Amino acid sequence: MPLIERANSVLVVVDVQDSFLSKLALHEREPLVARIAWIMQVAIALEIPIVATAEDVSDTVELLPLLKNLLPPGQSVFNKMVFSLYGQHDIREAIEALGKTDVVLVGQETDVCIAQSAIDLRDAGYQVWVADDATASPWPHHDAGLRRMENGGVVISNIKGIYYEWVRDVPTAIAIDKAVTSAPPDLTL
């Protein structure tokens, strides 16, 4: 598979909400959210569109406010009622309307919504990357989900690898480093 092309990319943030975060070990939660927030900021700085979902939105269930506040003004979060986001008409239409071919998935849960979405997108002709350090499920389900996707033709990478494929050169990396100052503490660039 070729390198990811930022001009052809969309970042999809899937179901990062308290109900799923609470299933993770305490020490996994904050770093996961920090990595997702950082890659969202990178996407915005590079003018890569973002699609965001939350599962079964209600008064008490929504995309984590920290991440929701990073979305461009006026952008809504899709209320996802299926496990594969590509199986929901309004989300599928939103992704198709962008005219992008490369989809990067981050969020939760690796073995269910991420895996089903990635495989459906791949089957629909998209090139799909999943950041293994910006997706999560409780152990051992995270690893099982990653293996399932890789066997289905999805590229398993990490946010550092995706970042460098998006920026491609030193001047762009320097510009993004100045624009996005909150790199996660566990990320070395």
C-alpha positions as CSV (number, residue, x, y, z in Angstrom):
1,M,0.0,0.0,0.0
2,P,1.3,3.5,-0.8
3,L,2.0,6.2,1.7
4,I,-1.1,8.1,3.0
5,E,-1.8,11.3,1.1
6,R,-2.9,14.3,3.2
7,A,-4.7,15.9,0.3
8,N,-6.8,12.7,0.0
9,S,-7.2,12.1,3.7
10,V,-10.0,12.3,6.2
11,L,-9.6,11.7,9.9
12,V,-12.5,9.9,11.6
13,V,-12.9,10.1,15.4
14,V,-15.1,7.2,16.5
15,D,-17.0,7.0,19.8
16,V,-14.6,8.5,22.3
17,Q,-17.0,8.8,25.1
18,D,-17.0,8.2,28.9
19,S,-19.0,4.9,28.6
20,F,-16.2,3.3,26.6
21,L,-13.2,5.1,28.3
22,S,-14.5,3.8,31.7
23,K,-13.9,0.2,30.4
24,L,-10.1,0.9,30.0
25,A,-7.5,0.6,32.7
26,L,-7.1,4.0,34.4
27,H,-3.5,4.4,33.2
28,E,-4.7,4.0,29.5
29,R,-7.4,6.7,29.4
30,E,-5.6,10.0,29.6
31,P,-2.8,9.0,27.2
32,L,-5.3,7.7,24.7
33,V,-7.4,11.0,24.8
34,A,-4.2,13.1,24.5
35,R,-3.0,11.2,21.4
36,I,-6.4,11.5,19.8
37,A,-6.6,15.2,20.6
38,W,-3.1,15.8,19.2
39,I,-3.8,14.0,15.9
40,M,-7.0,16.0,15.6
41,Q,-5.1,19.3,16.0
42,V,-2.5,18.1,13.4
43,A,-5.4,17.3,11.0
44,I,-6.9,20.8,11.5
45,A,-3.5,22.4,11.0
46,L,-3.0,20.5,7.8
47,E,-6.6,21.2,6.7
48,I,-7.6,17.6,6.7
49,P,-11.3,17.2,7.3
50,I,-12.5,15.4,10.4
51,V,-15.7,13.3,10.8
52,A,-16.7,12.6,14.4
53,T,-19.2,10.1,15.9
54,A,-20.6,9.2,19.2
55,E,-22.6,6.0,19.8
56,D,-26.3,6.4,20.9
57,V,-26.0,10.1,21.9
58,S,-28.3,11.3,24.7
59,D,-28.3,14.0,27.4
60,T,-25.6,12.0,29.2
61,V,-23.8,10.4,26.3
62,E,-21.7,12.4,23.8
63,L,-18.2,12.7,22.3
64,L,-15.8,13.6,25.1
65,P,-16.1,17.4,25.4
66,L,-12.4,17.9,25.2
67,L,-12.4,16.4,21.7
68,K,-15.7,17.9,20.7
69,N,-14.3,21.3,21.4
70,L,-11.5,20.7,19.0
71,L,-13.8,20.3,16.1
72,P,-14.2,23.2,13.7
73,P,-16.9,25.7,14.7
74,G,-20.4,24.5,13.6
75,Q,-19.3,20.9,13.0
76,S,-21.6,18.4,14.5
77,V,-21.0,15.0,15.9
78,F,-22.8,12.1,14.2
79,N,-25.1,10.1,16.4
80,K,-23.9,6.6,15.4
81,M,-26.5,3.9,15.9
82,V,-24.6,1.1,14.1
83,F,-21.3,-0.5,14.8
84,S,-19.8,0.1,11.4
85,L,-20.1,3.9,10.7
86,Y,-20.1,3.1,7.0
87,G,-23.4,1.2,7.5
88,Q,-25.2,4.4,8.6
89,H,-26.5,6.5,5.7
90,D,-25.8,10.0,6.9
91,I,-22.2,9.2,8.0
92,R,-21.5,7.3,4.8
93,E,-22.8,10.3,2.8
94,A,-20.7,12.7,4.7
95,I,-17.5,10.7,4.1
96,E,-18.4,10.2,0.4
97,A,-19.1,14.0,0.0
98,L,-15.6,14.8,1.0
99,G,-14.2,13.0,-2.1
100,K,-11.3,11.6,-0.1
101,T,-9.7,8.1,-0.7
102,D,-7.6,7.7,2.5
103,V,-9.3,7.3,5.8
104,V,-7.6,7.4,9.2
105,L,-9.5,5.9,12.1
106,V,-9.0,6.7,15.8
107,G,-11.2,6.1,18.8
108,Q,-13.1,3.2,20.4
109,E,-13.6,0.3,20.5
110,T,-10.9,-1.4,18.4
111,D,-12.5,-4.8,18.1
112,V,-16.1,-3.6,17.4
113,C,-16.8,-0.1,15.9
114,I,-13.2,0.6,14.6
115,A,-12.8,-2.9,13.1
116,Q,-16.2,-3.1,11.5
117,S,-15.9,0.5,10.1
118,A,-12.3,-0.1,8.8
119,I,-13.3,-3.3,7.1
120,D,-16.4,-1.9,5.5
121,L,-14.5,1.2,4.3
122,R,-11.8,-1.0,2.9
123,D,-14.4,-3.1,1.1
124,A,-15.9,0.0,-0.3
125,G,-12.6,0.9,-2.0
126,Y,-11.0,3.3,0.6
127,Q,-7.5,3.0,1.8
128,V,-7.8,2.7,5.5
129,W,-5.2,3.3,8.3
130,V,-5.9,2.6,12.0
131,A,-3.6,4.2,14.6
132,D,-3.0,1.4,17.1
133,D,-2.0,3.9,19.8
134,A,-5.1,6.1,19.3
135,T,-7.6,3.3,19.4
136,A,-8.6,1.2,22.4
137,S,-10.5,-1.7,23.8
138,P,-10.0,-3.5,27.1
139,W,-7.3,-6.2,26.9
140,P,-7.2,-8.6,25.0
141,H,-9.8,-7.2,22.6
142,H,-7.6,-4.4,21.3
143,D,-5.0,-6.8,19.9
144,A,-7.7,-9.1,18.5
145,G,-9.3,-6.1,16.7
146,L,-6.0,-5.0,15.2
147,R,-5.2,-8.5,13.9
148,R,-8.7,-8.8,12.4
149,M,-8.3,-5.5,10.6
150,E,-4.8,-6.2,9.4
151,N,-6.0,-9.6,8.0
152,G,-8.8,-7.6,6.2
153,G,-6.3,-5.3,4.4
154,V,-6.3,-2.3,6.8
155,V,-3.0,-0.6,7.5
156,I,-2.1,-0.7,11.2
157,S,0.1,2.2,12.0
158,N,0.5,4.7,14.9
159,I,0.0,8.5,15.2
160,K,3.7,9.2,14.7
161,G,3.8,7.2,11.5
162,I,0.6,8.8,10.2
163,Y,1.9,12.3,11.2
164,Y,5.1,11.9,9.2
165,E,3.3,10.5,6.2
166,W,1.0,13.5,6.3
167,V,3.8,16.1,6.7
168,R,6.4,14.5,4.4
169,D,9.1,17.1,4.8
170,V,11.1,19.1,7.4
171,P,9.6,22.5,6.7
172,T,6.1,21.2,7.1
173,A,7.0,19.4,10.3
174,I,8.5,22.6,11.7
175,A,5.4,24.6,10.8
176,I,3.1,22.0,12.4
177,D,5.3,21.8,15.5
178,K,4.8,25.5,15.9
179,A,1.0,25.3,15.3
180,V,0.4,22.3,17.5
181,T,2.2,22.7,20.7
182,S,0.5,20.1,22.9
183,A,2.2,16.8,21.8
184,P,1.4,13.9,24.2
185,P,4.1,13.3,26.7
186,D,4.6,9.7,25.5
187,L,5.1,10.8,21.9
188,T,8.6,11.4,20.6
189,L,8.8,13.1,17.2
